[in-house]
Amino acid sequence: MNKSELKERLEREGARTDLYSLEGGFPNEAYVLNQNGNQWEVYYSERGNKSGLEVFDNENDACEYLYKDLKRFVIK
């Protein structure tokens, strides 16, 4: 799965868009997918801090991980 496929899937399943960012950065209280050089990061952003940081070597693994996190916490 790539970032655009993840976005489509999240939209289809009704995930609130304010609870995640697929563009990196530090949105407040949101799950984030970020490309950092050749690696992909998934973390929870709160008050400018990364918590629960996971680093992946490819986009697919990062997207799958983020989807599973979001499904568990925010997708009903």
ZAROKOL-928541 format. One line per 5 residues: number of its first residue (from 0); for each residue y, x negated, z negated of C-alpha. Coordinates in nm, 2 decimals. Layout:
BEGIN
NUM) Y,X,Z ~ ... .
This chain:
BEGIN
0) 0.00,0.00,0.00 ~ 0.35,-0.13,0.08 ~ 0.68,-0.03,-0.07 ~ 0.76,0.25,0.18 ~ 0.41,0.40,0.14 .
5) 0.46,0.39,-0.24 ~ 0.79,0.57,-0.20 ~ 0.64,0.84,0.01 ~ 0.35,0.89,-0.23 ~ 0.58,0.91,-0.53 .
10) 0.81,1.16,-0.36 ~ 0.51,1.37,-0.25 ~ 0.38,1.37,-0.61 ~ 0.71,1.47,-0.76 ~ 0.80,1.16,-0.96 .
15) 1.16,1.17,-1.07 ~ 1.36,0.91,-0.88 ~ 1.57,0.81,-1.18 ~ 1.25,0.68,-1.35 ~ 1.18,0.40,-1.11 .
20) 1.34,0.15,-0.87 ~ 1.17,0.00,-0.57 ~ 1.47,-0.22,-0.50 ~ 1.46,-0.45,-0.81 ~ 1.75,-0.49,-1.04 .
25) 1.80,-0.36,-1.39 ~ 1.84,0.01,-1.39 ~ 1.84,0.15,-1.74 ~ 1.51,0.28,-1.87 ~ 1.32,0.26,-1.54 .
30) 1.00,0.11,-1.39 ~ 1.09,-0.15,-1.13 ~ 0.93,-0.32,-0.83 ~ 1.10,-0.64,-0.74 ~ 1.03,-0.91,-0.48 .
35) 1.11,-1.25,-0.62 ~ 1.06,-1.51,-0.35 ~ 0.70,-1.49,-0.24 ~ 0.59,-1.30,-0.55 ~ 0.62,-0.94,-0.66 .
40) 0.72,-0.83,-1.01 ~ 0.66,-0.50,-1.18 ~ 0.84,-0.44,-1.51 ~ 1.02,-0.19,-1.73 ~ 1.39,-0.23,-1.73 .
45) 1.59,-0.14,-2.04 ~ 1.94,-0.26,-2.12 ~ 1.92,-0.55,-1.87 ~ 1.59,-0.68,-2.00 ~ 1.25,-0.69,-1.84 .
50) 0.96,-0.58,-2.05 ~ 0.59,-0.57,-1.97 ~ 0.65,-0.81,-1.68 ~ 0.35,-0.84,-1.44 ~ 0.37,-1.08,-1.14 .
55) 0.16,-1.04,-0.82 ~ 0.10,-1.26,-0.52 ~ 0.12,-0.97,-0.28 ~ 0.30,-0.64,-0.22 ~ -0.01,-0.43,-0.22 .
60) -0.13,-0.53,-0.56 ~ 0.22,-0.48,-0.71 ~ 0.26,-0.14,-0.55 ~ -0.09,-0.03,-0.67 ~ -0.01,-0.15,-1.03 .
65) 0.33,0.03,-1.04 ~ 0.18,0.35,-0.90 ~ -0.09,0.35,-1.17 ~ 0.17,0.29,-1.44 ~ 0.40,0.57,-1.31 .
70) 0.10,0.81,-1.27 ~ 0.01,0.75,-1.63 ~ 0.36,0.79,-1.77 ~ 0.57,1.00,-1.54 ~ 0.38,1.18,-1.27 .
75) 0.25,1.52,-1.38 .
